[in-house]
Amino acid sequence: MTGITRTSADLDPRRRRILFRAWHRGIREMDLILGTFAETELTGLDDAELDELERIMAEEDNDLVKWITGEKPLPQVFDTALFARIAAYKPDFPYPVESQPEDR
């Protein structure tokens, strides 16, 4: 998946905003993880889960990627069922990208 495939026409304004922000992150890895998660799960989240998702999305993308890939320990505040559900959307490409050997 390379971008948004879901229409936001049936979403309330808050969910529309979250869906847009999920696909327009600072780095592509987080676009894929949060965007895919939001497309799939957003309509089923309650207000408390939306609050938590917005707190997660407020974090720096580089930190989020490192927490999801296990490169850095996950802070206890984010050690939640929702974060685990988001992390399950991690694409199948190798991490960390910058530490791969140069074979070119």
ABEGO torsion letter per residue (X at the ends): XAEBABBAAABBAAAAAAAAAAABBABAAAAAAAAAAAAAAAAABBAAAAAAAAAAAABBAAAAAAAAAGABBBBAAABBAAAAAAAAABBABBOBAAABBBAX
